[in-house]
Amino acid sequence: MAKSVLHQTEKMPMGEGLGLAEVLDGLPYNADGLIPAIAQQYDSLEVLMMAWMNRAAIEETLNTGRVCYWSRSRQAYWRKGESSGQVQELKTMRFDCDGDTILLLVDQTGPACHTGRRDCFYNVVKGNEVVVDAEPLIDPEELYGKK
């Protein structure tokens, strides 16, 4: 795998950096033009979810301050909260050292998961079982208006 343009920052002193366009051009997007993004609550540091972004979703997120993902199942932009009202306001965007994962520090309104739970990581491995450790905060049918 080719190195991301972000390898150039490894020896840079704090406060120096690269242009955003150069970084976005040099990210190691997958064959579908996507890169994984992890959403984390900015104040509690709770990990909320993982989704995919393409360059246009990254740019829209930065331009609007509201997180936009790419839905692989719908093959469409997914502006978090547009159908549920459970928006993610971007506080900070970070790239990992390899440039192959984005970290979004967000202010999440309500549940982040389509199941109505606060986060998507409610399945916990306990010995030889995977156990649900969180109840939905809201019924998904109520969340998405399905009757």
Residue pairs with C-beta under 8 A, 6 or more apart in sequence:
1 28
2 28
3 98
4 26
4 27
4 28
4 98
4 99
4 100
5 18
5 22
5 23
5 25
5 26
5 27
5 99
6 18
6 23
6 26
6 95
6 97
6 98
6 99
7 97
7 98
7 99
8 18
9 16
9 17
9 18
9 97
10 97
20 62
23 95
23 99
24 55
24 58
24 59
26 99
27 35
27 55
27 95
27 99
27 100
28 35
28 98
28 99
28 100
29 35
29 54
29 55
32 54
32 72
33 54
33 55
34 52
34 53
34 54
34 70
34 72
35 52
35 53
35 54
35 58
35 100
35 101
35 102
36 50
36 51
36 52
36 53
36 100
36 101
36 102
37 50
37 51
37 52
37 53
37 69
37 101
37 102
37 103
37 104
38 47
38 49
38 50
38 101
38 102
38 103
38 104
39 47
39 48
39 49
39 50
39 51
39 67
39 88
39 104
39 106
39 108
39 112
40 46
40 47
40 48
40 103
40 104
40 105
40 106
41 48
41 105
41 106
41 107
41 108
42 91
42 92
42 105
42 106
42 107
43 107
46 118
46 119
47 119
47 121
48 88
48 106
48 108
48 112
48 113
48 118
48 119
48 120
49 112
49 113
49 119
49 120
49 121
50 120
51 69
51 70
51 78
52 69
52 70
52 72
53 61
53 68
53 69
53 70
53 102
54 70
56 77
57 68
57 69
57 70
57 77
58 93
58 102
60 68
60 77
60 79
61 67
61 68
61 90
61 93
61 104
62 90
62 93
65 89
65 90
66 79
66 80
66 81
66 87
66 88
66 89
66 90
67 79
67 80
67 87
67 88
67 89
67 90
67 104
67 106
68 77
68 78
68 79
68 80
69 77
69 78
69 79
69 80
70 76
70 77
70 78
71 77
71 78
80 86
80 87
80 88
81 87
81 88
81 109
83 144
83 145
84 110
84 111
84 114
84 143
84 144
85 109
85 110
86 108
86 109
86 110
86 111
86 112
86 143
87 108
87 109
88 104
88 106
88 107
88 108
88 109
88 112
89 106
89 107
89 109
90 104
90 105
90 106
91 105
91 106
91 107
92 104
92 105
93 102
93 103
93 104
93 105
94 102
94 103
94 104
94 105
95 101
95 102
95 103
96 102
96 103
110 137
110 138
111 117
111 118
111 136
111 137
111 138
111 143
112 118
112 119
112 120
113 119
113 120
113 122
114 140
114 143
114 144
115 122
115 136
115 140
116 136
116 137
116 138
116 139
116 140
116 142
116 143
117 134
117 135
117 136
117 137
118 134
118 137
119 134
122 132
122 133
122 134
123 130
123 131
123 132
123 133
124 130
124 131
124 132
124 133
125 131
140 146
141 147
